[in-house]
Amino acid sequence: METPWDHRYAQRTQRMGSSAVRELLKLTEKPDIISFGGGLPAPDVFPVEDFLAACERVLHEQGPQSLQYSTTEGYLPLREMIARHTRRYGMHITPDNILITSGSQQALDLIGKVFINRCDRILVEEPTYLGALQAWNAYGAEYVTIPMDEHGMITDRLEEIVRTGPKFIYVLPNFQNPTGVTLSEERRRKLIEIADRYGIPIIEDDPYGQLRYEGKHLPSVVVLDGQFRHNGETPFRGNVIYLSTFSKILAPGIRLAWVIAPQEVIYKLVQAKQGVDLHTATFNQMVAYEVSRGGFLDRHVWMIRRVYGERRDIMLDAMAEFFPPGVQWTHPEGGLFLWAIMPEGLSSPEVLKAAIEQKVAFVPGGPFYACGGGETTMRLNFSNATPEKLRLGIERLGNVIKAQMEAKGMLHAQPG
Ligand SMILES: Cc1ncc(COP(=O)(O)O)c(C=O)c1O
């Protein structure tokens, strides 16, 4: 229905809107539905008691300060802690290279605000994180995509695509959202080298890097970039803006994340953030610091890895048991998601409709494709549901896919 407001919105809001999939996913919030849809951490890993104690300490010891306005850059002890922690991974930064943001989602939006002119092309993986597309659509971004395989973006194709002149390259090297795929070290180096040759900055989005359940840690793109250009020494410069977040290692409800960038980029992002929210909540930053310090965060991340690693295995085992032949899926070494590809001829939004009737849900993969496609793909989250629900949900979903394949006469055509 048309309203008088329709003519009042800015042009950029025309690209905002609710999708059919989003409407379907609203139905999955009902308690009797097993949802593999959201990217939600498990509620049982939230350190509620530790937060309670930290809130009391902050209010007792620094009450007025914690309730006051503060600097845009963020609470200094928190930035110092992040800098210390990050230096362990070989990033030679100081707190001046860090901006605290209200979630990485805000960092993506600020990057859009600072860098994207209308019709600028952004080079993204195919598929990529939907939240980044949402943030950048509002700034009039266009996209060029690079295909992926099980080792991440296919960097052999990068040079040809980079010649289209993208403003920056957006990459999720660790356990990518949505596919769970990890970019190999060799390809990380190739990405850095080509980006440098063509003078194109890289945005590295890394919410899941610490949540590895098997295999060896790979150096992040920002670290390799530092080695590539100046042996990783301070002052921190280079071609990469790095994002990470407390959402998956502590709690998403506190909306705390950080950007690491050369100082001149931090200045610009600070100016942009001042126009958005002045600063991220002082109280949240102080409490997160109080909770995390003294080695708590390391111990906590260990525990999360154990819980999620187990859940990933349960989901993978259940898929092997219950999914019909012809469906393929990734085997992520960490993170929160895996990615399934159904045979041609099936449609994941249609499967979702049938799945919701059977009280199970997932996210259809299409919206993660910046330039269309992905009709048969689905993203499955394994961190949020309990082990029992994981197995039951995958059994239900397997039956739904089987029924759809049968209805289309596809099941008997499959070998095995
Ligand atoms: C790749 C990626 N970037 C950014 C975000 C946003 O995280 P935050 O909760 O820090 O805003 C997410 C959340 O799932 C994500 O998967």
The ligand as a MOL file (V3000), in Angstrom:
LIG
                    3D

  0  0  0     0  0            999 V3000
M  V30 BEGIN CTAB
M  V30 COUNTS 16 16 0 0 0
M  V30 BEGIN ATOM
M  V30 1 C 31.6580 -11.7970 8.3700 0
M  V30 2 C 30.9360 -10.9980 9.3900 0
M  V30 3 N 31.2120 -9.6960 9.5090 0
M  V30 4 C 30.5920 -8.9400 10.4250 0
M  V30 5 C 29.6370 -9.4750 11.2560 0
M  V30 6 C 28.9530 -8.5650 12.2330 0
M  V30 7 O 29.3910 -8.8440 13.5080 0
M  V30 8 P 29.0720 -7.8970 14.7520 0
M  V30 9 O 28.2280 -8.6840 15.6600 0
M  V30 10 O 30.4310 -7.6090 15.3380 0
M  V30 11 O 28.4240 -6.6680 14.2580 0
M  V30 12 C 29.3090 -10.8280 11.1700 0
M  V30 13 C 28.2720 -11.4010 12.0380 0
M  V30 14 O 27.8480 -12.5080 11.9270 0
M  V30 15 C 29.9820 -11.6130 10.2110 0
M  V30 16 O 29.7250 -12.9110 10.0700 0
M  V30 END ATOM
M  V30 BEGIN BOND
M  V30 1 1 1 2
M  V30 2 1 2 3
M  V30 3 2 2 15
M  V30 4 2 3 4
M  V30 5 1 4 5
M  V30 6 1 5 6
M  V30 7 2 5 12
M  V30 8 1 6 7
M  V30 9 1 7 8
M  V30 10 2 8 9
M  V30 11 1 8 10
M  V30 12 1 8 11
M  V30 13 1 12 13
M  V30 14 1 12 15
M  V30 15 2 13 14
M  V30 16 1 15 16
M  V30 END BOND
M  V30 END CTAB
M  END
